[in-house]
Amino acid sequence: QVQLVESGGGLVQAGASLRLSCAASGRALDTYRAGWFRQPPGKDREFVASMRWGGGGAVYADSVKGRFTISGDNAETTVYLQMNNLKPEDTALYYCAAGENRLGPYFRSSYYVHWGRGTQVTVSS
């Protein structure tokens, strides 16, 4: 069974940076794809970014393109989300997810099977 644990969230001012981490355990994820999603207060969960767990194939939501970067470590155990130039509208609970790598809608929650519990990011103006 795959376990995902997010960390790195916090309260920052607009324009600041944060790096979120997603640590995986339970099995090898070299055949998986990683995704970051977020759920703003009172809104539905939305796609942020996705990549193959070992690296490559990164895609981003238009709202974060050019500001956020998804990456992974060489050991294929941790996926990161580097967030620069944060805006108040980035305030949300951020989730890490994993699913078997296959052709499909990476931007949909249903693509992913395993989920973490989330880490809160709050950006003040």
C-alpha positions, -999 to +999 in steps of 0.1 A: +000+000+000+013+034-009+015+061+017+020+098+007+028+125+032+029+161+023+050+188+041+063+223+036+031+244+038+028+275+058+017+312+060+036+335+037+032+370+022+024+375-015+055+373-036+072+347-013+082+312-022+075+278-006+086+243-015+062+214-008+074+179-004+055+146-009+073+116+006+062+082-006+065+049+011+051+014+008+062+004-027+083+015-056+067+042-076+088+040-108+057+031-128+036+058-113+027+093-121+026+121-094+002+149-092-003+180-071-038+192-065-052+220-043-085+229-027-091+266-020-115+274+008-151+268-002-141+255-037-136+222-055-103+205-057-083+216-087-053+203-107-019+220-102+008+199-117+018+164-127+049+144-138+062+109-141+073+099-106+110+094-117+109+127-137+098+140-170+065+147-186+056+177-164+023+195-171+009+225-153-024+243-148-024+276-166-029+294-133+005+283-120+026+279-152+058+299-150+056+302-112+054+266-100+078+237-108+072+200-101+103+178-097+114+146-081+145+132-063+168+106-079+157+080-054+121+083-067+108+086-032+099+123-030+082+147-053+084+185-048+064+215-058+084+247-059+061+276-057+074+311-065+058+345-066+029+332-045-004+350-047-034+352-023-054+331-048-029+303-043-042+298-007-055+263-005-050+228+010-024+212-013-026+174-019-001+150-034-014+121-054-001+090-073-015+068-100-002+042-124+014+060-153-008+056-184-024+077-211-052+097-197-064+130-182-036+138-158-056+168-147-085+148-133-086+135-097-099+102-109-066+094-127-049+090-092-055+063-067-033+072-037-036+105-019-020+123+010-038+142+037-027+176+025-006+206+036-020+241+041-007+270+021-019+305+031-008+335+012-015+370+027-018+401+006 
